[in-house]
Amino acid sequence: MGGPFGGGSPLSHNPVFELVETHRHELLDFVRRRVPRNLLLFESIEDLVQGVCTHALERSETFQARDSPSDRAWLFELSRNFLIDRQRYWQALKRSGGRLLRAMEGPQNQTEWDPIRDLAASVTGPSTFASRREQLRLAAQALSLLLDSDRALVASLVHGESIAELSERLGVSPAAAQRARHRALERFRGTFALVSGQRP
């Protein structure tokens, strides 16, 4: 039966892959017991376990196999830190969520944001929170699919960096910085539309 990466994987001789395969049932139980409840609002147990496995494999080149207890301890320490990192990621995204969603929906000019009211902040109720949570999840997915340069430009808007500050940091004219950010936002909105099923 295939493990978290599927059966017959060419990674079968990778020591980290073998470590994950050996402990995968224990790893699943570990994630179920240790995952913060609020993290499950955004990611499933299966997605988190897959994330741990991928995270471990990304460290294959620096991993040095020792003895079985030490290798197991390494894997579960990595898993613990991965869950902490994912929780911090979603907490940070929630804090900047209003700006991120306005970047997805609203005008490109940052100064135009002032009169825009964030409905999620003024309307309460389970359905409102659930809808906002799903939008944040999809927005995060869309961001992850962008090129690093586009993701950085969207982040600059979310974090309140002005066009003047952006142009100085990039070493370009304000007009060029504005165009670059505008194009990045358009690609972000297009990607969001795709992942949310708004486009065929």
DRENPA-3360 file (N, C-alpha, C; in nm, 2 decimals, always signed):
BEGIN
1 = MGGPFGGG = +0.09/-0.12/+0.00/+0.00/+0.00/+0.00/+0.09/+0.12/+0.00 ~ +0.05/+0.23/-0.08/+0.13/+0.34/-0.09/+0.13/+0.43/+0.04 ~ +0.24/+0.50/+0.06/+0.24/+0.59/+0.18/+0.20/+0.73/+0.14 ~ +0.24/+0.83/+0.21/+0.20/+0.97/+0.18/+0.24/+1.02/+0.05 ~ +0.34/+0.96/-0.02/+0.38/+1.00/-0.15/+0.34/+0.91/-0.26 ~ +0.26/+0.81/-0.23/+0.22/+0.71/-0.33/+0.31/+0.60/-0.34 ~ +0.26/+0.48/-0.39/+0.34/+0.36/-0.40/+0.43/+0.37/-0.52 ~ +0.54/+0.29/-0.52/+0.63/+0.29/-0.63/+0.71/+0.41/-0.65;
9 = SPLSHNPV = +0.72/+0.50/-0.55/+0.79/+0.62/-0.56/+0.94/+0.60/-0.59 ~ +1.00/+0.69/-0.68/+1.15/+0.68/-0.70/+1.22/+0.72/-0.58 ~ +1.15/+0.78/-0.48/+1.22/+0.82/-0.35/+1.24/+0.71/-0.25 ~ +1.20/+0.59/-0.29/+1.20/+0.47/-0.20/+1.34/+0.45/-0.14 ~ +1.45/+0.49/-0.20/+1.58/+0.47/-0.14/+1.63/+0.60/-0.06 ~ +1.54/+0.70/-0.05/+1.58/+0.82/+0.02/+1.56/+0.79/+0.17 ~ +1.66/+0.81/+0.26/+1.65/+0.78/+0.40/+1.54/+0.85/+0.47 ~ +1.51/+0.98/+0.43/+1.40/+1.05/+0.49/+1.26/+0.99/+0.45;
17 = FELVETHR = +1.25/+0.96/+0.32/+1.13/+0.89/+0.27/+1.11/+0.76/+0.35 ~ +1.21/+0.68/+0.37/+1.20/+0.56/+0.44/+1.16/+0.58/+0.59 ~ +1.22/+0.69/+0.65/+1.18/+0.73/+0.78/+1.03/+0.77/+0.80 ~ +0.99/+0.84/+0.70/+0.84/+0.88/+0.70/+0.76/+0.76/+0.68 ~ +0.79/+0.67/+0.59/+0.71/+0.55/+0.57/+0.71/+0.46/+0.69 ~ +0.82/+0.45/+0.76/+0.82/+0.37/+0.88/+0.73/+0.42/+0.99 ~ +0.72/+0.55/+1.00/+0.65/+0.61/+1.11/+0.52/+0.68/+1.07 ~ +0.47/+0.66/+0.95/+0.36/+0.74/+0.89/+0.23/+0.72/+0.98;
25 = HELLDFVR = +0.20/+0.60/+1.03/+0.08/+0.59/+1.11/+0.09/+0.66/+1.24 ~ +0.21/+0.65/+1.30/+0.24/+0.72/+1.42/+0.24/+0.87/+1.40 ~ +0.29/+0.91/+1.28/+0.29/+1.06/+1.25/+0.15/+1.11/+1.23 ~ +0.06/+1.03/+1.17/-0.08/+1.07/+1.16/-0.14/+1.09/+1.29 ~ -0.12/+1.00/+1.38/-0.17/+1.01/+1.52/-0.11/+1.13/+1.59 ~ +0.02/+1.16/+1.57/+0.08/+1.27/+1.63/+0.02/+1.40/+1.59 ~ -0.01/+1.42/+1.46/-0.07/+1.54/+1.41/-0.21/+1.55/+1.46 ~ -0.28/+1.45/+1.47/-0.42/+1.45/+1.52/-0.42/+1.50/+1.67;
33 = RRVPRNLL = -0.33/+1.45/+1.74/-0.32/+1.49/+1.89/-0.27/+1.63/+1.91 ~ -0.17/+1.67/+1.83/-0.10/+1.80/+1.85/-0.15/+1.92/+1.77 ~ -0.23/+1.90/+1.67/-0.27/+2.01/+1.59/-0.36/+2.11/+1.67 ~ -0.33/+2.24/+1.67/-0.42/+2.33/+1.73/-0.56/+2.33/+1.67 ~ -0.66/+2.34/+1.75/-0.80/+2.33/+1.69/-0.83/+2.44/+1.59 ~ -0.78/+2.56/+1.61/-0.81/+2.66/+1.52/-0.74/+2.64/+1.38 ~ -0.63/+2.57/+1.38/-0.56/+2.54/+1.26/-0.65/+2.45/+1.17 ~ -0.73/+2.37/+1.23/-0.82/+2.28/+1.15/-0.93/+2.36/+1.08;
41 = LFESIEDL = -0.95/+2.48/+1.11/-1.04/+2.57/+1.04/-1.00/+2.59/+0.90 ~ -0.86/+2.58/+0.88/-0.80/+2.62/+0.75/-0.74/+2.50/+0.67 ~ -0.69/+2.40/+0.75/-0.63/+2.29/+0.68/-0.67/+2.16/+0.75 ~ -0.69/+2.05/+0.67/-0.73/+1.92/+0.72/-0.61/+1.85/+0.77 ~ -0.64/+1.74/+0.85/-0.54/+1.66/+0.91/-0.45/+1.60/+0.79 ~ -0.52/+1.55/+0.69/-0.45/+1.49/+0.57/-0.35/+1.59/+0.51 ~ -0.40/+1.72/+0.49/-0.31/+1.82/+0.43/-0.19/+1.85/+0.52 ~ -0.21/+1.85/+0.65/-0.10/+1.88/+0.74/+0.00/+1.77/+0.74;
49 = VQGVCTHA = -0.05/+1.64/+0.74/+0.04/+1.53/+0.73/+0.12/+1.53/+0.60 ~ +0.06/+1.56/+0.49/+0.12/+1.57/+0.37/+0.23/+1.68/+0.37 ~ +0.19/+1.79/+0.43/+0.28/+1.90/+0.45/+0.41/+1.87/+0.53 ~ +0.39/+1.79/+0.64/+0.50/+1.75/+0.72/+0.59/+1.66/+0.63 ~ +0.53/+1.57/+0.56/+0.61/+1.48/+0.47/+0.69/+1.55/+0.37 ~ +0.63/+1.65/+0.31/+0.70/+1.73/+0.21/+0.81/+1.81/+0.27 ~ +0.78/+1.87/+0.38/+0.88/+1.95/+0.46/+1.00/+1.87/+0.50 ~ +0.97/+1.74/+0.54/+1.08/+1.65/+0.57/+1.17/+1.62/+0.45;
57 = LERSETFQ = +1.10/+1.59/+0.34/+1.18/+1.55/+0.22/+1.26/+1.67/+0.17 ~ +1.22/+1.79/+0.19/+1.29/+1.91/+0.15/+1.42/+1.92/+0.22 ~ +1.43/+1.85/+0.33/+1.56/+1.85/+0.41/+1.64/+1.73/+0.40 ~ +1.61/+1.65/+0.29/+1.68/+1.53/+0.27/+1.83/+1.54/+0.25 ~ +1.87/+1.65/+0.18/+2.01/+1.67/+0.16/+2.10/+1.70/+0.28 ~ +2.03/+1.76/+0.38/+2.11/+1.79/+0.50/+2.08/+1.69/+0.61 ~ +1.99/+1.59/+0.59/+1.96/+1.49/+0.69/+2.08/+1.39/+0.70 ~ +2.12/+1.36/+0.82/+2.22/+1.26/+0.85/+2.16/+1.15/+0.94;
65 = ARDSPSDR = +2.14/+1.03/+0.88/+2.08/+0.92/+0.95/+2.18/+0.88/+1.06 ~ +2.12/+0.86/+1.18/+2.21/+0.81/+1.29/+2.15/+0.68/+1.34 ~ +2.09/+0.68/+1.46/+2.02/+0.56/+1.50/+1.87/+0.58/+1.50 ~ +1.80/+0.47/+1.51/+1.65/+0.48/+1.49/+1.58/+0.58/+1.59 ~ +1.62/+0.58/+1.72/+1.55/+0.67/+1.81/+1.58/+0.82/+1.78 ~ +1.71/+0.85/+1.74/+1.75/+0.98/+1.70/+1.68/+1.03/+1.58 ~ +1.67/+0.94/+1.48/+1.60/+0.98/+1.35/+1.45/+1.00/+1.38 ~ +1.39/+0.92/+1.46/+1.25/+0.94/+1.49/+1.23/+1.07/+1.57;
73 = AWLFELSR = +1.32/+1.10/+1.66/+1.31/+1.23/+1.73/+1.32/+1.35/+1.64 ~ +1.41/+1.34/+1.54/+1.42/+1.44/+1.44/+1.29/+1.46/+1.36 ~ +1.23/+1.36/+1.32/+1.11/+1.36/+1.24/+0.99/+1.43/+1.32 ~ +0.98/+1.39/+1.45/+0.87/+1.44/+1.53/+0.90/+1.59/+1.58 ~ +1.02/+1.62/+1.59/+1.05/+1.76/+1.62/+1.02/+1.85/+1.50 ~ +1.06/+1.80/+1.38/+1.02/+1.87/+1.26/+0.87/+1.89/+1.25 ~ +0.80/+1.78/+1.28/+0.65/+1.78/+1.27/+0.59/+1.89/+1.37 ~ +0.65/+1.89/+1.49/+0.60/+1.99/+1.59/+0.62/+2.13/+1.54;
81 = NFLIDRQR = +0.74/+2.15/+1.49/+0.77/+2.29/+1.44/+0.69/+2.33/+1.32 ~ +0.66/+2.23/+1.23/+0.58/+2.25/+1.11/+0.44/+2.30/+1.16 ~ +0.38/+2.23/+1.25/+0.25/+2.27/+1.30/+0.25/+2.41/+1.36 ~ +0.35/+2.44/+1.44/+0.36/+2.58/+1.49/+0.37/+2.68/+1.38 ~ +0.46/+2.65/+1.28/+0.47/+2.75/+1.17/+0.34/+2.77/+1.09 ~ +0.27/+2.66/+1.07/+0.14/+2.67/+1.00/+0.04/+2.76/+1.08 ~ +0.04/+2.74/+1.21/-0.05/+2.82/+1.30/-0.01/+2.97/+1.29 ~ +0.12/+2.99/+1.30/+0.16/+3.13/+1.29/+0.13/+3.19/+1.15;
89 = YWQALKRS = +0.14/+3.11/+1.05/+0.11/+3.16/+0.91/-0.03/+3.21/+0.91 ~ -0.13/+3.12/+0.95/-0.27/+3.16/+0.94/-0.30/+3.27/+1.04 ~ -0.24/+3.28/+1.15/-0.26/+3.39/+1.24/-0.22/+3.52/+1.18 ~ -0.10/+3.52/+1.11/-0.06/+3.64/+1.05/-0.15/+3.68/+0.93 ~ -0.20/+3.58/+0.86/-0.29/+3.61/+0.75/-0.42/+3.66/+0.79 ~ -0.47/+3.61/+0.91/-0.59/+3.66/+0.96/-0.58/+3.81/+1.00 ~ -0.46/+3.85/+1.06/-0.44/+3.98/+1.10/-0.44/+4.08/+0.98 ~ -0.39/+4.03/+0.87/-0.38/+4.12/+0.75/-0.49/+4.08/+0.65;
97 = GGRLLRAM = -0.58/+4.00/+0.69/-0.68/+3.94/+0.60/-0.77/+4.04/+0.53 ~ -0.81/+4.15/+0.61/-0.89/+4.25/+0.55/-0.82/+4.32/+0.43 ~ -0.70/+4.35/+0.45/-0.62/+4.42/+0.34/-0.60/+4.32/+0.23 ~ -0.58/+4.19/+0.26/-0.55/+4.10/+0.15/-0.68/+4.08/+0.07 ~ -0.79/+4.07/+0.13/-0.92/+4.05/+0.06/-0.95/+4.18/-0.02 ~ -0.92/+4.29/+0.03/-0.95/+4.42/-0.04/-0.85/+4.43/-0.16 ~ -0.73/+4.38/-0.15/-0.64/+4.37/-0.26/-0.70/+4.28/-0.37 ~ -0.77/+4.18/-0.33/-0.83/+4.09/-0.43/-0.95/+4.15/-0.49;
105 = EGPQNQTE = -1.03/+4.23/-0.42/-1.15/+4.28/-0.47/-1.15/+4.43/-0.50 ~ -1.07/+4.51/-0.43/-1.09/+4.65/-0.44/-1.00/+4.72/-0.54 ~ -1.00/+4.86/-0.53/-0.93/+4.94/-0.63/-0.78/+4.92/-0.61 ~ -0.70/+4.95/-0.71/-0.56/+4.94/-0.71/-0.49/+5.05/-0.62 ~ -0.54/+5.16/-0.62/-0.48/+5.28/-0.56/-0.50/+5.26/-0.41 ~ -0.39/+5.25/-0.34/-0.39/+5.23/-0.19/-0.47/+5.34/-0.12 ~ -0.46/+5.46/-0.16/-0.53/+5.57/-0.10/-0.68/+5.56/-0.11 ~ -0.73/+5.48/-0.20/-0.87/+5.46/-0.22/-0.93/+5.36/-0.12;
113 = WDPIRDLA = -0.84/+5.30/-0.04/-0.89/+5.20/+0.06/-0.97/+5.27/+0.17 ~ -0.93/+5.39/+0.21/-0.98/+5.45/+0.33/-1.14/+5.45/+0.34 ~ -1.21/+5.48/+0.23/-1.36/+5.48/+0.25/-1.42/+5.34/+0.24 ~ -1.34/+5.24/+0.21/-1.39/+5.11/+0.19/-1.41/+5.04/+0.32 ~ -1.53/+5.00/+0.35/-1.55/+4.93/+0.48/-1.54/+4.78/+0.47 ~ -1.47/+4.72/+0.56/-1.45/+4.58/+0.56/-1.57/+4.51/+0.62 ~ -1.66/+4.46/+0.54/-1.79/+4.40/+0.59/-1.76/+4.29/+0.70 ~ -1.65/+4.22/+0.68/-1.63/+4.11/+0.77/-1.60/+4.16/+0.91;
121 = ASVTGPST = -1.55/+4.29/+0.92/-1.53/+4.34/+1.05/-1.65/+4.40/+1.12 ~ -1.75/+4.44/+1.04/-1.87/+4.50/+1.09/-1.99/+4.41/+1.10 ~ -1.99/+4.30/+1.04/-2.10/+4.20/+1.04/-2.05/+4.08/+1.11 ~ -2.13/+4.03/+1.20/-2.08/+3.91/+1.27/-2.18/+3.79/+1.25 ~ -2.15/+3.68/+1.29/-2.23/+3.56/+1.27/-2.15/+3.44/+1.21 ~ -2.20/+3.32/+1.24/-2.12/+3.20/+1.19/-2.10/+3.20/+1.04 ~ -2.21/+3.23/+0.96/-2.20/+3.22/+0.82/-2.10/+3.33/+0.77 ~ -2.09/+3.45/+0.83/-2.00/+3.55/+0.79/-1.86/+3.50/+0.81;
129 = FASRREQL = -1.83/+3.45/+0.93/-1.70/+3.41/+0.97/-1.65/+3.29/+0.88 ~ -1.75/+3.20/+0.85/-1.71/+3.09/+0.76/-1.68/+3.13/+0.62 ~ -1.75/+3.23/+0.57/-1.73/+3.28/+0.44/-1.59/+3.35/+0.43 ~ -1.56/+3.43/+0.53/-1.44/+3.50/+0.54/-1.32/+3.41/+0.55 ~ -1.34/+3.30/+0.63/-1.23/+3.20/+0.65/-1.20/+3.13/+0.52 ~ -1.31/+3.10/+0.44/-1.29/+3.03/+0.32/-1.22/+3.13/+0.22 ~ -1.26/+3.25/+0.22/-1.20/+3.35/+0.13/-1.05/+3.36/+0.16 ~ -1.01/+3.37/+0.29/-0.87/+3.38/+0.33/-0.80/+3.25/+0.28;
137 = RLAAQALS = -0.86/+3.14/+0.30/-0.79/+3.01/+0.26/-0.76/+3.01/+0.11 ~ -0.86/+3.06/+0.03/-0.84/+3.06/-0.12/-0.74/+3.17/-0.16 ~ -0.75/+3.28/-0.09/-0.65/+3.39/-0.11/-0.51/+3.34/-0.09 ~ -0.49/+3.27/+0.02/-0.36/+3.22/+0.05/-0.31/+3.12/-0.05 ~ -0.41/+3.04/-0.10/-0.37/+2.94/-0.21/-0.33/+3.02/-0.34 ~ -0.41/+3.12/-0.37/-0.38/+3.20/-0.49/-0.24/+3.27/-0.47 ~ -0.21/+3.32/-0.36/-0.08/+3.38/-0.33/+0.03/+3.28/-0.35 ~ +0.01/+3.16/-0.31/+0.12/+3.06/-0.31/+0.15/+3.02/-0.46;
145 = LLLDSDRA = +0.05/+3.05/-0.55/+0.07/+3.01/-0.69/+0.14/+3.12/-0.77 ~ +0.15/+3.24/-0.71/+0.21/+3.35/-0.79/+0.37/+3.33/-0.79 ~ +0.43/+3.40/-0.89/+0.57/+3.41/-0.89/+0.62/+3.49/-0.76 ~ +0.74/+3.47/-0.72/+0.79/+3.53/-0.60/+0.78/+3.68/-0.61 ~ +0.81/+3.74/-0.73/+0.81/+3.88/-0.75/+0.67/+3.94/-0.73 ~ +0.57/+3.87/-0.79/+0.43/+3.91/-0.78/+0.38/+3.90/-0.63 ~ +0.42/+3.79/-0.57/+0.38/+3.77/-0.43/+0.43/+3.88/-0.34 ~ +0.56/+3.92/-0.37/+0.62/+4.03/-0.29/+0.55/+4.16/-0.31;
153 = LVASLVHG = +0.50/+4.19/-0.44/+0.43/+4.31/-0.47/+0.30/+4.32/-0.40 ~ +0.23/+4.21/-0.40/+0.10/+4.20/-0.33/+0.12/+4.22/-0.18 ~ +0.22/+4.16/-0.13/+0.25/+4.17/+0.02/+0.28/+4.32/+0.05 ~ +0.35/+4.39/-0.04/+0.39/+4.53/-0.01/+0.26/+4.61/+0.01 ~ +0.16/+4.58/-0.07/+0.03/+4.65/-0.05/-0.04/+4.61/+0.08 ~ -0.04/+4.48/+0.10/-0.11/+4.43/+0.22/-0.04/+4.49/+0.35 ~ +0.09/+4.51/+0.35/+0.16/+4.56/+0.46/+0.17/+4.71/+0.47 ~ +0.10/+4.78/+0.37/+0.09/+4.92/+0.38/+0.20/+5.00/+0.32;
161 = ESIAELSE = +0.29/+4.94/+0.24/+0.40/+5.01/+0.18/+0.34/+5.10/+0.07 ~ +0.38/+5.23/+0.08/+0.34/+5.33/-0.02/+0.41/+5.31/-0.16 ~ +0.35/+5.37/-0.26/+0.42/+5.36/-0.39/+0.56/+5.43/-0.39 ~ +0.57/+5.54/-0.31/+0.70/+5.61/-0.30/+0.80/+5.52/-0.23 ~ +0.76/+5.45/-0.13/+0.85/+5.36/-0.06/+0.88/+5.24/-0.14 ~ +0.78/+5.19/-0.22/+0.81/+5.07/-0.31/+0.91/+5.11/-0.42 ~ +0.89/+5.23/-0.48/+0.97/+5.27/-0.59/+1.12/+5.29/-0.54 ~ +1.13/+5.34/-0.42/+1.27/+5.36/-0.36/+1.33/+5.23/-0.33;
169 = RLGVSPAA = +1.26/+5.14/-0.28/+1.31/+5.00/-0.25/+1.35/+4.93/-0.37 ~ +1.27/+4.94/-0.48/+1.30/+4.87/-0.60/+1.40/+4.94/-0.69 ~ +1.42/+5.07/-0.66/+1.51/+5.15/-0.75/+1.45/+5.18/-0.88 ~ +1.32/+5.21/-0.89/+1.25/+5.24/-1.01/+1.16/+5.37/-0.99 ~ +1.11/+5.42/-1.09/+1.03/+5.54/-1.08/+0.89/+5.50/-1.01 ~ +0.83/+5.60/-0.95/+0.69/+5.57/-0.89/+0.60/+5.52/-0.99 ~ +0.60/+5.57/-1.12/+0.51/+5.52/-1.22/+0.54/+5.37/-1.25 ~ +0.66/+5.33/-1.26/+0.70/+5.19/-1.28/+0.66/+5.10/-1.17;
177 = AQRARHRA = +0.68/+5.15/-1.04/+0.64/+5.08/-0.93/+0.49/+5.06/-0.93 ~ +0.41/+5.16/-0.96/+0.26/+5.15/-0.97/+0.22/+5.05/-1.07 ~ +0.28/+5.05/-1.19/+0.25/+4.96/-1.29/+0.28/+4.81/-1.25 ~ +0.39/+4.79/-1.19/+0.43/+4.66/-1.14/+0.34/+4.61/-1.04 ~ +0.30/+4.69/-0.95/+0.20/+4.65/-0.84/+0.07/+4.62/-0.90 ~ +0.02/+4.70/-1.00/-0.11/+4.68/-1.06/-0.11/+4.55/-1.13 ~ +0.00/+4.52/-1.21/+0.00/+4.39/-1.28/+0.00/+4.27/-1.19 ~ +0.07/+4.29/-1.08/+0.08/+4.18/-0.98/-0.06/+4.15/-0.92;
185 = LERFRGTF = -0.13/+4.26/-0.89/-0.26/+4.25/-0.83/-0.36/+4.19/-0.93 ~ -0.35/+4.23/-1.06/-0.43/+4.17/-1.16/-0.41/+4.01/-1.17 ~ -0.28/+3.97/-1.16/-0.25/+3.83/-1.17/-0.30/+3.76/-1.04 ~ -0.29/+3.83/-0.93/-0.35/+3.77/-0.80/-0.50/+3.75/-0.81 ~ -0.57/+3.85/-0.86/-0.71/+3.84/-0.87/-0.75/+3.73/-0.97 ~ -0.68/+3.72/-1.08/-0.71/+3.62/-1.18/-0.68/+3.48/-1.12 ~ -0.58/+3.47/-1.04/-0.55/+3.34/-0.98/-0.65/+3.30/-0.88 ~ -0.69/+3.40/-0.80/-0.80/+3.38/-0.70/-0.93/+3.34/-0.77;
193 = ALVSGQRP = -0.96/+3.40/-0.88/-1.08/+3.36/-0.95/-1.07/+3.21/-1.00 ~ -0.95/+3.17/-1.04/-0.94/+3.03/-1.08/-0.95/+2.93/-0.97 ~ -0.89/+2.96/-0.86/-0.89/+2.86/-0.75/-1.02/+2.86/-0.68 ~ -1.10/+2.97/-0.69/-1.23/+2.98/-0.62/-1.34/+2.93/-0.72 ~ -1.31/+2.89/-0.84/-1.40/+2.84/-0.93/-1.49/+2.94/-1.00 ~ -1.44/+3.07/-1.00/-1.52/+3.17/-1.07/-1.49/+3.18/-1.22 ~ -1.39/+3.10/-1.26/-1.36/+3.10/-1.41/-1.35/+2.95/-1.45 ~ -1.40/+2.92/-1.57/-1.39/+2.78/-1.61/-1.25/+2.73/-1.63;
% end
